[in-house]
């Protein structure tokens, strides 16, 4: 995967399982099943507020590397 390729659709971070994971594409509605770059299946969820605690979780190292 080459994130500098202009045809690449980008990515979105999602807190899940005490880590922040990234998945391909942009923001999706709550409740969609996606697979993170590390292979973890997760369900998209919004978090209220400007700085919810879930966004302070550490990044998944495999997702960050991807």
Residue, then its C-alpha position, 0 to 999 in steps of 0.5 A: x500500500x502506498x499512501x503517497x499515491x493520489x489514487x489511494x483513498x486515505x484512511x481513518x483512525x478508530x479507537x477499538x480494544x484499548x488501541x487506535x486502529x486505522x482503516x482504509x477510506x474516510x469516515x463511515x457511519x456508526x455500526x459499519x464493520x471494517x478491517x483495520x490495516x493490522x487485520x483487526x475486525x472492528x465496528x465504526x463508532x463515533x465518540x462525542x466531545x472535542x477530545x474523548x478519552x478513547x482518542x488518547x489510547x495508543x496507536x496500534x503499531x501495525x496500523x501506524x506502520x502501514 
